[in-house]
Amino acid sequence: MGMKEAMKAVMDAMPSKHEVQEQLVQEVGNIKGFLGNVMSDIAHEMTEQVKHGSHELSAALFNGNAFVMYPHTDKPPEHGLPPEANKEQEQQKEMERGGMELG
């Protein structure tokens, strides 16, 4: 195989400009969607933090103490874990209590 044939084989194996452009547009769309989700999550968390901060500030101003009792729930926070991970945590708690009840 000569140099010209090798160069032609390499050029034929490369994607066309149009294919590269389509792939790039698709990837940019994926990145936009991901960043939109991340920004939405950040905005939600910041809103919650501002709410908590405002409660603490008002408690400090009116009660003289910034301690605020936030409600506790029986359900553990998911922290972005898949549902399977939460089920595993529940199973571990069952085992610590002595296993599942028969009934």
N, CA, C and O atoms as a Tinker XYZ file with bonds, in Angstrom:
   412  protein
     1  N      0.851000   -1.174000    0.000000    73     2
     2  CA     0.000000    0.000000    0.000000    64     1     3
     3  C      0.892000    1.229000    0.000000    63     2     4     5
     4  O      1.797000    1.361000    0.824000    81     3
     5  N      0.624000    2.110000   -0.924000    73     3     6
     6  CA     1.419000    3.319000   -1.041000    64     5     7
     7  C      0.912000    4.413000   -0.118000    63     6     8     9
     8  O     -0.099000    4.264000    0.568000    81     7
     9  N      1.633000    5.493000   -0.126000    73     7    10
    10  CA     1.298000    6.628000    0.731000    64     9    11
    11  C     -0.058000    7.226000    0.354000    63    10    12    13
    12  O     -0.832000    7.614000    1.230000    81    11
    13  N     -0.345000    7.300000   -0.944000    73    11    14
    14  CA    -1.627000    7.865000   -1.382000    64    13    15
    15  C     -2.790000    6.989000   -0.939000    63    14    16    17
    16  O     -3.820000    7.493000   -0.492000    81    15
    17  N     -2.622000    5.679000   -1.063000    73    15    18
    18  CA    -3.688000    4.774000   -0.653000    64    17    19
    19  C     -3.931000    4.839000    0.865000    63    18    20    21
    20  O     -5.071000    4.809000    1.327000    81    19
    21  N     -2.832000    4.928000    1.624000    73    19    22
    22  CA    -2.949000    5.025000    3.078000    64    21    23
    23  C     -3.649000    6.327000    3.470000    63    22    24    25
    24  O     -4.492000    6.336000    4.367000    81    23
    25  N     -3.299000    7.417000    2.801000    73    23    26
    26  CA    -3.924000    8.709000    3.094000    64    25    27
    27  C     -5.407000    8.684000    2.744000    63    26    28    29
    28  O     -6.231000    9.230000    3.478000    81    27
    29  N     -5.744000    8.054000    1.628000    73    27    30
    30  CA    -7.150000    7.948000    1.216000    64    29    31
    31  C     -7.930000    7.103000    2.217000    63    30    32    33
    32  O     -9.072000    7.434000    2.535000    81    31
    33  N     -7.339000    6.020000    2.719000    73    31    34
    34  CA    -8.007000    5.166000    3.701000    64    33    35
    35  C     -8.277000    5.938000    4.992000    63    34    36    37
    36  O     -9.343000    5.803000    5.593000    81    35
    37  N     -7.312000    6.740000    5.409000    73    35    38
    38  CA    -7.487000    7.548000    6.622000    64    37    39
    39  C     -8.588000    8.584000    6.409000    63    38    40    41
    40  O     -9.432000    8.779000    7.284000    81    39
    41  N     -8.585000    9.240000    5.268000    73    39    42
    42  CA    -9.592000   10.271000    4.976000    64    41    43
    43  C    -10.991000    9.652000    4.884000    63    42    44    45
    44  O    -11.965000   10.271000    5.313000    81    43
    45  N    -11.101000    8.445000    4.333000    73    43    46
    46  CA   -12.398000    7.781000    4.225000    64    45    47
    47  C    -12.926000    7.356000    5.602000    63    46    48    49
    48  O    -14.137000    7.313000    5.817000    81    47
    49  N    -12.021000    7.047000    6.523000    73    47    50
    50  CA   -12.418000    6.601000    7.849000    64    49    51
    51  C    -12.890000    7.769000    8.732000    63    50    52    53
    52  O    -13.616000    7.554000    9.703000    81    51
    53  N    -12.489000    8.977000    8.405000    73    51    54
    54  CA   -12.868000   10.153000    9.198000    64    53    55
    55  C    -14.319000   10.538000    8.907000    63    54    56    57
    56  O    -14.762000   10.449000    7.762000    81    55
    57  N    -15.072000   10.970000    9.940000    73    55    58
    58  CA   -16.446000   11.399000    9.698000    64    57    59
    59  C    -16.466000   12.712000    8.917000    63    58    60    61
    60  O    -15.519000   13.497000    8.956000    81    59
    61  N    -17.558000   12.920000    8.218000    73    59    62
    62  CA   -17.674000   14.147000    7.433000    64    61    63
    63  C    -17.938000   15.331000    8.359000    63    62    64    65
    64  O    -18.278000   15.167000    9.530000    81    63
    65  N    -17.773000   16.509000    7.806000    73    63    66
    66  CA   -18.001000   17.737000    8.570000    64    65    67
    67  C    -19.459000   17.777000    9.052000    63    66    68    69
    68  O    -19.726000   18.198000   10.177000    81    67
    69  N    -20.380000   17.353000    8.224000    73    67    70
    70  CA   -21.797000   17.349000    8.582000    64    69    71
    71  C    -22.068000   16.388000    9.739000    63    70    72    73
    72  O    -22.832000   16.722000   10.644000    81    71
    73  N    -21.454000   15.197000    9.728000    73    71    74
    74  CA   -21.637000   14.228000   10.802000    64    73    75
    75  C    -21.088000   14.757000   12.128000    63    74    76    77
    76  O    -21.694000   14.579000   13.185000    81    75
    77  N    -19.933000   15.406000   12.047000    73    75    78
    78  CA   -19.327000   15.981000   13.252000    64    77    79
    79  C    -20.225000   17.085000   13.807000    63    78    80    81
    80  O    -20.423000   17.188000   15.018000    81    79
    81  N    -20.763000   17.904000   12.913000    73    79    82
    82  CA   -21.632000   18.998000   13.337000    64    81    83
    83  C    -22.901000   18.455000   14.008000    63    82    84    85
    84  O    -23.324000   18.979000   15.039000    81    83
    85  N    -23.506000   17.416000   13.435000    73    83    86
    86  CA   -24.707000   16.823000   14.034000    64    85    87
    87  C    -24.407000   16.252000   15.423000    63    86    88    89
    88  O    -25.183000   16.446000   16.359000    81    87
    89  N    -23.294000   15.559000   15.548000    73    87    90
    90  CA   -22.910000   14.979000   16.833000    64    89    91
    91  C    -22.662000   16.077000   17.863000    63    90    92    93
    92  O    -23.056000   15.946000   19.022000    81    91
    93  N    -22.018000   17.145000   17.446000    73    91    94
    94  CA   -21.727000   18.259000   18.345000    64    93    95
    95  C    -23.019000   18.920000   18.828000    63    94    96    97
    96  O    -23.152000   19.230000   20.011000    81    95
    97  N    -23.966000   19.135000   17.920000    73    95    98
    98  CA   -25.248000   19.736000   18.298000    64    97    99
    99  C    -25.973000   18.841000   19.297000    63    98   100   101
   100  O    -26.566000   19.338000   20.255000    81    99
   101  N    -25.934000   17.540000   19.088000    73    99   102
   102  CA   -26.579000   16.600000   20.006000    64   101   103
   103  C    -25.925000   16.648000   21.387000    63   102   104   105
   104  O    -26.624000   16.671000   22.401000    81   103
   105  N    -24.613000   16.663000   21.435000    73   103   106
   106  CA   -23.903000   16.692000   22.717000    64   105   107
   107  C    -24.157000   18.000000   23.459000    63   106   108   109
   108  O    -24.313000   17.998000   24.680000    81   107
   109  N    -24.200000   19.108000   22.736000    73   107   110
   110  CA   -24.493000   20.393000   23.372000    64   109   111
   111  C    -25.896000   20.358000   23.976000    63   110   112   113
   112  O    -26.110000   20.873000   25.073000    81   111
   113  N    -26.851000   19.756000   23.267000    73   111   114
   114  CA   -28.205000   19.609000   23.810000    64   113   115
   115  C    -28.220000   18.782000   25.079000    63   114   116   117
   116  O    -28.921000   19.121000   26.032000    81   115
   117  N    -27.455000   17.701000   25.104000    73   115   118
   118  CA   -27.368000   16.863000   26.310000    64   117   119
   119  C    -26.775000   17.645000   27.475000    63   118   120   121
   120  O    -27.253000   17.545000   28.605000    81   119
   121  N    -25.737000   18.420000   27.197000    73   119   122
   122  CA   -25.090000   19.205000   28.248000    64   121   123
   123  C    -26.043000   20.270000   28.777000    63   122   124   125
   124  O    -26.099000   20.506000   29.984000    81   123
   125  N    -26.791000   20.913000   27.890000    73   123   126
   126  CA   -27.764000   21.924000   28.326000    64   125   127
   127  C    -28.794000   21.308000   29.261000    63   126   128   129
   128  O    -29.126000   21.889000   30.294000    81   127
   129  N    -29.298000   20.133000   28.903000    73   127   130
   130  CA   -30.281000   19.462000   29.752000    64   129   131
   131  C    -29.715000   19.117000   31.111000    63   130   132   133
   132  O    -30.377000   19.309000   32.131000    81   131
   133  N    -28.490000   18.607000   31.130000    73   131   134
   134  CA   -27.843000   18.249000   32.390000    64   133   135
   135  C    -27.630000   19.476000   33.262000    63   134   136   137
   136  O    -27.945000   19.464000   34.452000    81   135
   137  N    -27.092000   20.541000   32.663000    73   135   138
   138  CA   -26.846000   21.752000   33.439000    64   137   139
   139  C    -28.148000   22.378000   33.925000    63   138   140   141
   140  O    -28.197000   22.949000   35.015000    81   139
   141  N    -29.201000   22.270000   33.120000    73   139   142
   142  CA   -30.503000   22.778000   33.555000    64   141   143
   143  C    -30.990000   22.049000   34.789000    63   142   144   145
   144  O    -31.513000   22.670000   35.714000    81   143
   145  N    -30.823000   20.729000   34.811000    73   143   146
   146  CA   -31.219000   19.937000   35.982000    64   145   147
   147  C    -30.381000   20.298000   37.199000    63   146   148   149
   148  O    -30.903000   20.418000   38.308000    81   147
   149  N    -29.086000   20.470000   36.991000    73   147   150
   150  CA   -28.199000   20.808000   38.108000    64   149   151
   151  C    -28.565000   22.175000   38.668000    63   150   152   153
   152  O    -28.656000   22.348000   39.883000    81   151
   153  N    -28.771000   23.131000   37.798000    73   151   154
   154  CA   -29.110000   24.480000   38.256000    64   153   155
   155  C    -30.455000   24.489000   38.977000    63   154   156   157
   156  O    -30.630000   25.221000   39.951000    81   155
   157  N    -31.395000   23.691000   38.513000    73   155   158
   158  CA   -32.699000   23.597000   39.171000    64   157   159
   159  C    -32.532000   23.038000   40.587000    63   158   160   161
   160  O    -33.139000   23.542000   41.532000    81   159
   161  N    -31.717000   22.008000   40.728000    73   159   162
   162  CA   -31.467000   21.418000   42.052000    64   161   163
   163  C    -30.772000   22.414000   42.980000    63   162   164   165
   164  O    -31.106000   22.509000   44.161000    81   163
   165  N    -29.814000   23.145000   42.446000    73   163   166
   166  CA   -29.102000   24.143000   43.254000    64   165   167
   167  C    -30.066000   25.239000   43.702000    63   166   168   169
   168  O    -30.045000   25.649000   44.863000    81   167
   169  N    -30.910000   25.712000   42.787000    73   167   170
   170  CA   -31.870000   26.759000   43.135000    64   169   171
   171  C    -32.832000   26.279000   44.215000    63   170   172   173
   172  O    -33.154000   27.027000   45.138000    81   171
   173  N    -33.293000   25.030000   44.105000    73   171   174
   174  CA   -34.199000   24.488000   45.122000    64   173   175
   175  C    -33.509000   24.428000   46.481000    63   174   176   177
   176  O    -34.092000   24.820000   47.492000    81   175
   177  N    -32.285000   23.944000   46.510000    73   175   178
   178  CA   -31.558000   23.820000   47.776000    64   177   179
   179  C    -31.270000   25.197000   48.376000    63   178   180   181
   180  O    -31.376000   25.381000   49.588000    81   179
   181  N    -30.909000   26.152000   47.538000    73   179   182
   182  CA   -30.657000   27.508000   48.045000    64   181   183
   183  C    -31.930000   28.108000   48.635000    63   182   184   185
   184  O    -31.878000   28.798000   49.654000    81   183
   185  N    -33.063000   27.849000   48.002000    73   183   186
   186  CA   -34.336000   28.341000   48.528000    64   185   187
   187  C    -34.595000   27.777000   49.917000    63   186   188   189
   188  O    -35.009000   28.501000   50.822000    81   187
   189  N    -34.350000   26.480000   50.081000    73   187   190
   190  CA   -34.540000   25.858000   51.389000    64   189   191
   191  C    -33.585000   26.444000   52.427000    63   190   192   193
   192  O    -33.977000   26.684000   53.569000    81   191
   193  N    -32.338000   26.672000   52.033000    73   191   194
   194  CA   -31.365000   27.227000   52.968000    64   193   195
   195  C    -31.741000   28.647000   53.384000    63   194   196   197
   196  O    -31.560000   29.027000   54.541000    81   195
   197  N    -32.264000   29.430000   52.439000    73   195   198
   198  CA   -32.697000   30.797000   52.764000    64   197   199
   199  C    -33.885000   30.750000   53.724000    63   198   200   201
   200  O    -33.961000   31.550000   54.657000    81   199
   201  N    -34.805000   29.822000   53.499000    73   199   202
   202  CA   -35.943000   29.679000   54.425000    64   201   203
   203  C    -35.443000   29.361000   55.829000    63   202   204   205
   204  O    -35.885000   29.972000   56.802000    81   203
   205  N    -34.524000   28.407000   55.935000    73   203   206
   206  CA   -33.999000   28.036000   57.250000    64   205   207
   207  C    -33.272000   29.215000   57.887000    63   206   208   209
   208  O    -33.430000   29.484000   59.078000    81   207
   209  N    -32.484000   29.908000   57.091000    73   207   210
   210  CA   -31.752000   31.062000   57.616000    64   209   211
   211  C    -32.687000   32.156000   58.102000    63   210   212   213
   212  O    -32.424000   32.795000   59.121000    81   211
   213  N    -33.783000   32.377000   57.375000    73   211   214
   214  CA   -34.725000   33.414000   57.806000    64   213   215
   215  C    -35.416000   33.019000   59.107000    63   214   216   217
   216  O    -35.678000   33.871000   59.955000    81   215
   217  N    -35.712000   31.727000   59.266000    73   215   218
   218  CA   -36.306000   31.266000   60.532000    64   217   219
   219  C    -35.330000   31.451000   61.684000    63   218   220   221
   220  O    -35.717000   31.878000   62.771000    81   219
   221  N    -34.067000   31.129000   61.444000    73   219   222
   222  CA   -33.063000   31.273000   62.499000    64   221   223
   223  C    -32.840000   32.739000   62.855000    63   222   224   225
   224  O    -32.684000   33.082000   64.027000    81   223
   225  N    -32.825000   33.600000   61.843000    73   223   226
   226  CA   -32.634000   35.026000   62.089000    64   225   227
   227  C    -33.807000   35.594000   62.889000    63   226   228   229
   228  O    -33.608000   36.341000   63.847000    81   227
   229  N    -35.024000   35.238000   62.495000    73   227   230
   230  CA   -36.177000   35.757000   63.233000    64   229   231
   231  C    -36.203000   35.209000   64.652000    63   230   232   233
   232  O    -36.565000   35.924000   65.586000    81   231
   233  N    -35.820000   33.941000   64.823000    73   231   234
   234  CA   -35.760000   33.384000   66.173000    64   233   235
   235  C    -34.724000   34.110000   67.014000    63   234   236   237
   236  O    -34.961000   34.380000   68.191000    81   235
   237  N    -33.583000   34.428000   66.427000    73   235   238
   238  CA   -32.541000   35.131000   67.165000    64   237   239
   239  C    -32.995000   36.542000   67.540000    63   238   240   241
   240  O    -32.721000   37.012000   68.644000    81   239
   241  N    -33.692000   37.217000   66.617000    73   239   242
   242  CA   -34.144000   38.582000   66.898000    64   241   243
   243  C    -35.249000   38.625000   67.947000    63   242   244   245
   244  O    -35.247000   39.500000   68.814000    81   243
   245  N    -36.186000   37.693000   67.875000    73   243   246
   246  CA   -37.352000   37.775000   68.737000    64   245   247
   247  C    -37.262000   36.910000   69.988000    63   246   248   249
   248  O    -37.930000   37.199000   70.981000    81   247
   249  N    -36.457000   35.863000   69.962000    73   247   250
   250  CA   -36.341000   34.988000   71.126000    64   249   251
   251  C    -35.010000   35.131000   71.840000    63   250   252   253
   252  O    -34.871000   34.714000   72.990000    81   251
   253  N    -34.049000   35.708000   71.176000    73   251   254
   254  CA   -32.722000   35.822000   71.760000    64   253   255
   255  C    -31.895000   34.561000   71.573000    63   254   256   257
   256  O    -30.783000   34.469000   72.093000    81   255
   257  N    -32.421000   33.592000   70.840000    73   255   258
   258  CA   -31.716000   32.341000   70.607000    64   257   259
   259  C    -32.000000   31.913000   69.171000    63   258   260   261
   260  O    -33.158000   31.889000   68.755000    81   259
   261  N    -30.968000   31.578000   68.415000    73   259   262
   262  CA   -31.138000   31.249000   67.000000    64   261   263
   263  C    -31.506000   29.787000   66.759000    63   262   264   265
   264  O    -31.619000   29.356000   65.612000    81   263
   265  N    -31.692000   29.028000   67.831000    73   263   266
   266  CA   -32.038000   27.611000   67.649000    64   265   267
   267  C    -33.465000   27.492000   67.135000    63   266   268   269
   268  O    -34.385000   28.107000   67.674000    81   267
   269  N    -33.638000   26.697000   66.090000    73   267   270
   270  CA   -34.952000   26.433000   65.530000    64   269   271
   271  C    -35.094000   24.927000   65.395000    63   270   272   273
   272  O    -34.223000   24.266000   64.830000    81   271
   273  N    -36.175000   24.388000   65.906000    73   271   274
   274  CA   -36.417000   22.956000   65.794000    64   273   275
   275  C    -37.071000   22.684000   64.441000    63   274   276   277
   276  O    -38.206000   23.095000   64.199000    81   275
   277  N    -36.365000   22.004000   63.580000    73   275   278
   278  CA   -36.920000   21.654000   62.283000    64   277   279
   279  C    -37.618000   20.311000   62.402000    63   278   280   281
   280  O    -37.193000   19.460000   63.183000    81   279
   281  N    -38.681000   20.109000   61.641000    73   279   282
   282  CA   -39.415000   18.848000   61.766000    64   281   283
   283  C    -38.580000   17.658000   61.304000    63   282   284   285
   284  O    -37.834000   17.736000   60.328000    81   283
   285  N    -38.726000   16.573000   62.023000    73   283   286
   286  CA   -38.051000   15.331000   61.645000    64   285   287
   287  C    -39.090000   14.390000   61.049000    63   286   288   289
   288  O    -40.248000   14.383000   61.466000    81   287
   289  N    -38.674000   13.619000   60.095000    73   287   290
   290  CA   -39.588000   12.664000   59.486000    64   289   291
   291  C    -39.099000   11.254000   59.781000    63   290   292   293
   292  O    -37.923000   11.042000   60.076000    81   291
   293  N    -40.005000   10.303000   59.699000    73   291   294
   294  CA   -39.630000    8.903000   59.907000    64   293   295
   295  C    -38.864000    8.347000   58.723000    63   294   296   297
   296  O    -38.099000    7.392000   58.857000    81   295
   297  N    -39.075000    8.946000   57.571000    73   295   298
   298  CA   -38.442000    8.464000   56.347000    64   297   299
   299  C    -37.029000    9.043000   56.237000    63   298   300   301
   300  O    -36.866000   10.261000   56.306000    81   299
   301  N    -36.002000    8.198000   56.067000    73   299   302
   302  CA   -34.642000    8.724000   55.933000    64   301   303
   303  C    -34.481000    9.452000   54.609000    63   302   304   305
   304  O    -35.128000    9.091000   53.626000    81   303
   305  N    -33.624000   10.479000   54.565000    73   303   306
   306  CA   -33.420000   11.194000   53.310000    64   305   307
   307  C    -32.782000   10.283000   52.267000    63   306   308   309
   308  O    -31.963000    9.425000   52.597000    81   307
   309  N    -33.160000   10.476000   51.017000    73   307   310
   310  CA   -32.655000    9.612000   49.955000    64   309   311
   311  C    -31.274000   10.030000   49.478000    63   310   312   313
   312  O    -30.492000    9.178000   49.057000    81   311
   313  N    -30.959000   11.289000   49.530000    73   311   314
   314  CA   -29.653000   11.802000   49.114000    64   313   315
   315  C    -29.258000   11.344000   47.721000    63   314   316   317
   316  O    -28.088000   11.057000   47.467000    81   315
   317  N    -30.211000   11.274000   46.833000    73   315   318
   318  CA   -29.907000   10.933000   45.456000    64   317   319
   319  C    -29.604000    9.467000   45.211000    63   318   320   321
   320  O    -29.193000    9.095000   44.112000    81   319
   321  N    -29.801000    8.633000   46.214000    73   319   322
   322  CA   -29.522000    7.212000   46.029000    64   321   323
   323  C    -30.654000    6.565000   45.246000    63   322   324   325
   324  O    -31.800000    7.006000   45.329000    81   323
   325  N    -30.342000    5.537000   44.497000    73   323   326
   326  CA   -31.403000    4.829000   43.782000    64   325   327
   327  C    -32.298000    4.099000   44.778000    63   326   328   329
   328  O    -31.866000    3.814000   45.895000    81   327
   329  N    -33.540000    3.790000   44.394000    73   327   330
   330  CA   -34.466000    3.115000   45.323000    64   329   331
   331  C    -33.919000    1.807000   45.889000    63   330   332   333
   332  O    -34.241000    1.434000   47.017000    81   331
   333  N    -33.095000    1.114000   45.111000    73   331   334
   334  CA   -32.533000   -0.145000   45.596000    64   333   335
   335  C    -31.665000    0.083000   46.828000    63   334   336   337
   336  O    -31.662000   -0.738000   47.745000    81   335
   337  N    -30.927000    1.195000   46.853000    73   335   338
   338  CA   -30.052000    1.472000   47.989000    64   337   339
   339  C    -30.879000    1.729000   49.244000    63   338   340   341
   340  O    -30.500000    1.312000   50.338000    81   339
   341  N    -32.008000    2.417000   49.087000    73   339   342
   342  CA   -32.874000    2.659000   50.241000    64   341   343
   343  C    -33.468000    1.359000   50.759000    63   342   344   345
   344  O    -33.610000    1.183000   51.969000    81   343
   345  N    -33.819000    0.437000   49.851000    73   343   346
   346  CA   -34.355000   -0.855000   50.275000    64   345   347
   347  C    -33.303000   -1.638000   51.049000    63   346   348   349
   348  O    -33.611000   -2.317000   52.028000    81   347
   349  N    -32.048000   -1.531000   50.592000    73   347   350
   350  CA   -30.971000   -2.227000   51.289000    64   349   351
   351  C    -30.805000   -1.677000   52.702000    63   350   352   353
   352  O    -30.559000   -2.436000   53.640000    81   351
   353  N    -30.940000   -0.354000   52.857000    73   351   354
   354  CA   -30.828000    0.252000   54.184000    64   353   355
   355  C    -31.946000   -0.243000   55.090000    63   354   356   357
   356  O    -31.720000   -0.522000   56.267000    81   355
   357  N    -33.162000   -0.352000   54.537000    73   355   358
   358  CA   -34.282000   -0.852000   55.329000    64   357   359
   359  C    -34.054000   -2.301000   55.743000    63   358   360   361
   360  O    -34.367000   -2.680000   56.872000    81   359
   361  N    -33.509000   -3.116000   54.838000    73   359   362
   362  CA   -33.234000   -4.506000   55.158000    64   361   363
   363  C    -32.184000   -4.617000   56.255000    63   362   364   365
   364  O    -32.282000   -5.478000   57.129000    81   363
   365  N    -31.181000   -3.747000   56.209000    73   363   366
   366  CA   -30.154000   -3.755000   57.248000    64   365   367
   367  C    -30.759000   -3.414000   58.607000    63   366   368   369
   368  O    -30.403000   -4.010000   59.623000    81   367
   369  N    -31.679000   -2.447000   58.614000    73   367   370
   370  CA   -32.336000   -2.084000   59.872000    64   369   371
   371  C    -33.159000   -3.250000   60.402000    63   370   372   373
   372  O    -33.185000   -3.493000   61.609000    81   371
   373  N    -33.836000   -3.977000   59.504000    73   371   374
   374  CA   -34.617000   -5.143000   59.909000    64   373   375
   375  C    -33.709000   -6.197000   60.542000    63   374   376   377
   376  O    -34.064000   -6.792000   61.560000    81   375
   377  N    -32.552000   -6.428000   59.949000    73   375   378
   378  CA   -31.622000   -7.423000   60.472000    64   377   379
   379  C    -31.100000   -7.005000   61.840000    63   378   380   381
   380  O    -30.905000   -7.855000   62.709000    81   379
   381  N    -30.868000   -5.698000   62.049000    73   379   382
   382  CA   -30.385000   -5.217000   63.331000    64   381   383
   383  C    -31.441000   -5.415000   64.414000    63   382   384   385
   384  O    -31.101000   -5.617000   65.580000    81   383
   385  N    -32.710000   -5.358000   64.044000    73   383   386
   386  CA   -33.794000   -5.516000   65.012000    64   385   387
   387  C    -34.104000   -6.995000   65.283000    63   386   388   389
   388  O    -34.949000   -7.320000   66.117000    81   387
   389  N    -33.428000   -7.853000   64.588000    73   387   390
   390  CA   -33.651000   -9.272000   64.828000    64   389   391
   391  C    -34.359000   -9.979000   63.705000    63   390   392   393
   392  O    -34.888000  -11.073000   63.902000    81   391
   393  N    -34.381000   -9.394000   62.553000    73   391   394
   394  CA   -34.984000  -10.052000   61.403000    64   393   395
   395  C    -36.419000   -9.645000   61.199000    63   394   396   397
   396  O    -37.001000   -8.913000   62.000000    81   395
   397  N    -36.979000  -10.133000   60.109000    73   395   398
   398  CA   -38.357000   -9.809000   59.770000    64   397   399
   399  C    -39.315000  -10.587000   60.660000    63   398   400   401
   400  O    -39.025000  -11.699000   61.102000    81   399
   401  N    -40.459000   -9.972000   60.908000    73   399   402
   402  CA   -41.470000  -10.630000   61.720000    64   401   403
   403  C    -42.267000  -11.607000   60.866000    63   402   404   405
   404  O    -42.558000  -11.334000   59.702000    81   403
   405  N    -42.604000  -12.709000   61.435000    73   403   406
   406  CA   -43.443000  -13.677000   60.730000    64   405   407
   407  C    -44.891000  -13.401000   61.087000    63   406   408   409
   408  O    -45.200000  -13.079000   62.234000    81   407
   409  N    -45.766000  -13.524000   60.126000    73   407   410
   410  CA   -47.131000  -13.232000   60.496000    64   409   411
   411  C    -48.147000  -13.726000   59.563000    63   410   412
   412  O    -49.341000  -13.527000   59.788000    81   411
